[in-house]
Amino acid sequence: MGFFTARHKRLARKYTASELKDGYRYSESELREAAESGDVKALKRAMKVHGNFEYAMLYKNTPDYKKRCK
C-alpha cells in the first residue's frame, strides 16, 4: 500500500497496539499543551508525532500488514 510511509510501517511492526494507543494518547496531551501555549513549532512537532502514531495504528489493521505478519 503506497499510502503509508516506511516510518508508519516500522512503528506498526515495532510496537504493540496498546503501546501505539498509549503513544497516541500521550501525543494528544502534547498537542493540547502546545495549543494552549500558542507555540507554533511545538504544535507542528506534536502534530507530526500524533499523525505517525495514528497512521501506524491504521496500518496495523490493513490486510497488507496482516499478510506480512503471517
C-alpha positions, 0 to 999 in steps of 0.5 A: 500500500503506497499510502503509508510511509516506511516510518508508519510501517516500522512503528506498526511492526515495532510496537504493540497496539496498546503501546501505539494507543498509549503513544497516541494518547500521550501525543494528544496531551502534547498537542493540547499543551502546545495549543494552549501555549500558542507555540507554533513549532511545538504544535507542528512537532506534536502534530507530526508525532500524533499523525505517525502514531495514528497512521501506524495504528491504521496500518496495523489493521490493513490486510497488507500488514496482516499478510506480512505478519503471517 
